[in-house]
Amino acid sequence: MQGAIVLVQVTAGADLSAVHKELHGTPNVKEVFFLAGPTDAVCRVEAADVADVGQTIMKLRGLRGVASTDTRFILPV
């Protein structure tokens, strides 16, 4: 199992409720948090491997209201 934290920038003027629903509806997205500050939202992603995480990120980038993403892979300790 591979995990990642995806920082999401939302398009200016986007309907946050709609974006929240779209993010939560994306396969492999386990949690979504909206934030105050330079990052608009954070998603926790879990998938079978790095390739599956990559596919999830591409889906997130294609959602209406998502301007950009920045991903941090979770490392095993």
N, CA and C atoms as an extended XYZ file, in Angstrom:
231
Properties=species:S:1:pos:R:3:atomname:S:1:resname:S:1:resid:I:1 pbc="F F F"
N         0.852       -1.177        0.000 N   MET     1
C         0.000        0.000        0.000 CA  MET     1
C         0.894        1.237        0.000 C   MET     1
N         0.562        2.190       -0.856 N   GLN     2
C         1.305        3.448       -0.940 CA  GLN     2
C         0.377        4.590       -0.571 C   GLN     2
N         0.855        5.488        0.284 N   GLY     3
C         0.068        6.651        0.679 CA  GLY     3
C         0.709        7.931        0.192 C   GLY     3
N        -0.118        8.961        0.099 N   ALA     4
C         0.369       10.280       -0.302 CA  ALA     4
C        -0.552       11.341        0.279 C   ALA     4
N         0.016       12.504        0.499 N   ILE     5
C        -0.737       13.697        0.871 CA  ILE     5
C        -0.711       14.596       -0.356 C   ILE     5
N        -1.884       15.013       -0.812 N   VAL     6
C        -1.979       15.855       -1.999 CA  VAL     6
C        -2.508       17.223       -1.581 C   VAL     6
N        -1.691       18.250       -1.793 N   LEU     7
C        -2.092       19.627       -1.527 CA  LEU     7
C        -2.810       20.136       -2.770 C   LEU     7
N        -3.984       20.711       -2.581 N   VAL     8
C        -4.829       21.102       -3.706 CA  VAL     8
C        -5.080       22.604       -3.687 C   VAL     8
N        -4.882       23.243       -4.828 N   GLN     9
C        -5.275       24.642       -5.022 CA  GLN     9
C        -6.590       24.635       -5.786 C   GLN     9
N        -7.560       25.365       -5.266 N   VAL    10
C        -8.878       25.434       -5.885 CA  VAL    10
C        -8.954       26.679       -6.758 C   VAL    10
N        -9.615       26.554       -7.902 N   THR    11
C        -9.808       27.668       -8.814 CA  THR    11
C       -10.577       28.784       -8.117 C   THR    11
N       -10.146       30.021       -8.314 N   ALA    12
C       -10.840       31.168       -7.721 CA  ALA    12
C       -12.303       31.170       -8.135 C   ALA    12
N       -13.180       31.360       -7.172 N   GLY    13
C       -14.603       31.428       -7.452 CA  GLY    13
C       -15.295       30.082       -7.562 C   GLY    13
N       -14.552       28.985       -7.385 N   ALA    14
C       -15.156       27.659       -7.496 CA  ALA    14
C       -16.120       27.417       -6.340 C   ALA    14
N       -17.119       26.600       -6.573 N   ASP    15
C       -18.076       26.191       -5.549 CA  ASP    15
C       -17.386       25.152       -4.665 C   ASP    15
N       -17.035       25.538       -3.420 N   LEU    16
C       -16.279       24.652       -2.547 CA  LEU    16
C       -17.041       23.375       -2.204 C   LEU    16
N       -18.345       23.467       -2.077 N   SER    17
C       -19.138       22.263       -1.794 CA  SER    17
C       -19.026       21.262       -2.940 C   SER    17
N       -19.076       21.762       -4.153 N   ALA    18
C       -18.965       20.894       -5.326 CA  ALA    18
C       -17.564       20.283       -5.419 C   ALA    18
N       -16.542       21.105       -5.155 N   VAL    19
C       -15.160       20.603       -5.194 CA  VAL    19
C       -14.981       19.533       -4.115 C   VAL    19
N       -15.500       19.788       -2.924 N   HIS    20
C       -15.397       18.821       -1.828 CA  HIS    20
C       -16.022       17.489       -2.226 C   HIS    20
N       -17.200       17.537       -2.823 N   LYS    21
C       -17.896       16.325       -3.260 CA  LYS    21
C       -17.083       15.584       -4.319 C   LYS    21
N       -16.517       16.324       -5.272 N   GLU    22
C       -15.702       15.710       -6.333 CA  GLU    22
C       -14.448       15.054       -5.757 C   GLU    22
N       -13.769       15.751       -4.839 N   LEU    23
C       -12.560       15.191       -4.229 CA  LEU    23
C       -12.898       13.902       -3.487 C   LEU    23
N       -13.933       13.938       -2.649 N   HIS    24
C       -14.333       12.752       -1.890 CA  HIS    24
C       -14.781       11.616       -2.790 C   HIS    24
N       -15.329       11.927       -3.952 N   GLY    25
C       -15.818       10.910       -4.870 CA  GLY    25
C       -14.742       10.263       -5.718 C   GLY    25
N       -13.514       10.731       -5.602 N   THR    26
C       -12.416       10.190       -6.398 CA  THR    26
C       -11.893        8.908       -5.741 C   THR    26
N       -11.822        7.803       -6.489 N   PRO    27
C       -11.299        6.561       -5.913 CA  PRO    27
C        -9.911        6.763       -5.312 C   PRO    27
N        -9.647        6.118       -4.216 N   ASN    28
C        -8.386        6.137       -3.461 CA  ASN    28
C        -8.220        7.365       -2.576 C   ASN    28
N        -9.128        8.334       -2.647 N   VAL    29
C        -9.075        9.485       -1.735 CA  VAL    29
C        -9.785        9.077       -0.453 C   VAL    29
N        -9.040        9.066        0.645 N   LYS    30
C        -9.571        8.592        1.923 CA  LYS    30
C       -10.078        9.718        2.811 C   LYS    30
N        -9.441       10.887        2.764 N   GLU    31
C        -9.840       12.025        3.583 CA  GLU    31
C        -9.613       13.311        2.805 C   GLU    31
N       -10.449       14.307        3.076 N   VAL    32
C       -10.315       15.633        2.463 CA  VAL    32
C       -10.502       16.668        3.558 C   VAL    32
N        -9.576       17.625        3.618 N   PHE    33
C        -9.665       18.718        4.571 CA  PHE    33
C        -9.498       20.033        3.826 C   PHE    33
N       -10.395       20.988        4.036 N   PHE    34
C       -10.232       22.331        3.507 CA  PHE    34
C        -9.534       23.165        4.565 C   PHE    34
N        -8.641       24.054        4.137 N   LEU    35
C        -7.774       24.792        5.038 CA  LEU    35
C        -7.870       26.290        4.821 C   LEU    35
N        -7.487       27.038        5.855 N   ALA    36
C        -7.271       28.471        5.714 CA  ALA    36
C        -5.773       28.663        5.502 C   ALA    36
N        -5.386       29.418        4.498 N   GLY    37
C        -3.965       29.630        4.222 CA  GLY    37
C        -3.665       29.447        2.750 C   GLY    37
N        -2.386       29.303        2.413 N   PRO    38
C        -1.990       29.245        1.008 CA  PRO    38
C        -2.427       27.968        0.289 C   PRO    38
N        -2.676       26.881        1.015 N   THR    39
C        -3.191       25.650        0.427 CA  THR    39
C        -4.679       25.577        0.723 C   THR    39
N        -5.483       25.311       -0.299 N   ASP    40
C        -6.940       25.304       -0.131 CA  ASP    40
C        -7.485       24.006        0.465 C   ASP    40
N        -6.880       22.881        0.078 N   ALA    41
C        -7.366       21.590        0.562 CA  ALA    41
C        -6.219       20.594        0.606 C   ALA    41
N        -6.392       19.568        1.446 N   VAL    42
C        -5.438       18.469        1.555 CA  VAL    42
C        -6.221       17.174        1.428 C   VAL    42
N        -5.716       16.276        0.590 N   CYS    43
C        -6.328       14.954        0.445 CA  CYS    43
C        -5.324       13.898        0.869 C   CYS    43
N        -5.810       12.907        1.605 N   ARG    44
C        -4.979       11.735        1.909 CA  ARG    44
C        -5.394       10.643        0.938 C   ARG    44
N        -4.398       10.150        0.196 N   VAL    45
C        -4.624        9.136       -0.834 CA  VAL    45
C        -3.948        7.843       -0.400 C   VAL    45
N        -4.635        6.721       -0.582 N   GLU    46
C        -4.049        5.394       -0.388 CA  GLU    46
C        -4.366        4.561       -1.612 C   GLU    46
N        -3.340        3.930       -2.164 N   ALA    47
C        -3.525        3.094       -3.347 CA  ALA    47
C        -2.562        1.917       -3.272 C   ALA    47
N        -2.720        0.989       -4.195 N   ALA    48
C        -1.927       -0.237       -4.180 CA  ALA    48
C        -0.428        0.024       -4.352 C   ALA    48
N        -0.079        0.996       -5.201 N   ASP    49
C         1.330        1.270       -5.462 CA  ASP    49
C         1.488        2.692       -5.999 C   ASP    49
N         2.725        3.065       -6.288 N   VAL    50
C         3.023        4.424       -6.754 CA  VAL    50
C         2.282        4.739       -8.051 C   VAL    50
N         2.188        3.769       -8.936 N   ALA    51
C         1.489        3.998      -10.206 CA  ALA    51
C         0.013        4.315       -9.967 C   ALA    51
N        -0.613        3.619       -9.041 N   ASP    52
C        -2.022        3.884       -8.732 CA  ASP    52
C        -2.203        5.252       -8.086 C   ASP    52
N        -1.260        5.647       -7.236 N   VAL    53
C        -1.313        6.995       -6.663 CA  VAL    53
C        -1.211        8.012       -7.790 C   VAL    53
N        -0.307        7.782       -8.740 N   GLY    54
C        -0.158        8.682       -9.883 CA  GLY    54
C        -1.443        8.820      -10.681 C   GLY    54
N        -2.141        7.709      -10.893 N   GLN    55
C        -3.409        7.761      -11.629 CA  GLN    55
C        -4.455        8.560      -10.853 C   GLN    55
N        -4.460        8.402       -9.534 N   THR    56
C        -5.391        9.165       -8.704 CA  THR    56
C        -5.097       10.652       -8.794 C   THR    56
N        -3.828       11.012       -8.764 N   ILE    57
C        -3.438       12.423       -8.865 CA  ILE    57
C        -3.882       13.007      -10.207 C   ILE    57
N        -3.738       12.243      -11.271 N   MET    58
C        -4.181       12.728      -12.580 CA  MET    58
C        -5.693       12.955      -12.590 C   MET    58
N        -6.447       12.086      -11.920 N   LYS    59
C        -7.894       12.278      -11.813 CA  LYS    59
C        -8.202       13.550      -11.030 C   LYS    59
N        -7.484       13.762       -9.922 N   LEU    60
C        -7.702       14.968       -9.120 CA  LEU    60
C        -7.432       16.220       -9.944 C   LEU    60
N        -6.367       16.214      -10.717 N   ARG    61
C        -6.015       17.384      -11.542 CA  ARG    61
C        -7.068       17.692      -12.599 C   ARG    61
N        -7.817       16.675      -13.001 N   GLY    62
C        -8.832       16.861      -14.028 CA  GLY    62
C       -10.195       17.296      -13.498 C   GLY    62
N       -10.332       17.377      -12.186 N   LEU    63
C       -11.622       17.751      -11.611 CA  LEU    63
C       -11.921       19.229      -11.814 C   LEU    63
N       -13.185       19.534      -12.068 N   ARG    64
C       -13.613       20.918      -12.186 CA  ARG    64
C       -13.399       21.618      -10.840 C   ARG    64
N       -12.746       22.752      -10.865 N   GLY    65
C       -12.484       23.513       -9.656 CA  GLY    65
C       -11.102       23.296       -9.070 C   GLY    65
N       -10.355       22.318       -9.582 N   VAL    66
C        -8.985       22.081       -9.112 CA  VAL    66
C        -8.022       22.803      -10.049 C   VAL    66
N        -7.279       23.759       -9.493 N   ALA    67
C        -6.327       24.530      -10.296 CA  ALA    67
C        -4.980       23.815      -10.409 C   ALA    67
N        -4.522       23.221       -9.287 N   SER    68
C        -3.232       22.532       -9.291 CA  SER    68
C        -3.129       21.627       -8.074 C   SER    68
N        -2.154       20.713       -8.125 N   THR    69
C        -1.875       19.827       -6.998 CA  THR    69
C        -0.381       19.804       -6.727 C   THR    69
N        -0.029       19.418       -5.511 N   ASP    70
C         1.359       19.255       -5.093 CA  ASP    70
C         1.365       18.049       -4.170 C   ASP    70
N         2.125       17.010       -4.514 N   THR    71
C         2.028       15.725       -3.831 CA  THR    71
C         3.262       15.423       -2.996 C   THR    71
N         2.989       14.829       -1.818 N   ARG    72
C         4.033       14.336       -0.922 CA  ARG    72
C         3.754       12.861       -0.654 C   ARG    72
N         4.663       11.992       -1.056 N   PHE    73
C         4.497       10.570       -0.791 CA  PHE    73
C         4.823       10.275        0.672 C   PHE    73
N         4.032        9.414        1.282 N   ILE    74
C         4.247        9.021        2.669 CA  ILE    74
C         5.264        7.890        2.672 C   ILE    74
N         6.335        8.069        3.445 N   LEU    75
C         7.418        7.080        3.495 CA  LEU    75
C         7.239        6.154        4.687 C   LEU    75
N         7.546        4.881        4.514 N   PRO    76
C         7.483        3.963        5.653 CA  PRO    76
C         8.624        4.262        6.619 C   PRO    76
N         8.343        4.093        7.885 N   VAL    77
C         9.390        4.340        8.907 CA  VAL    77
C         9.715        3.032        9.588 C   VAL    77
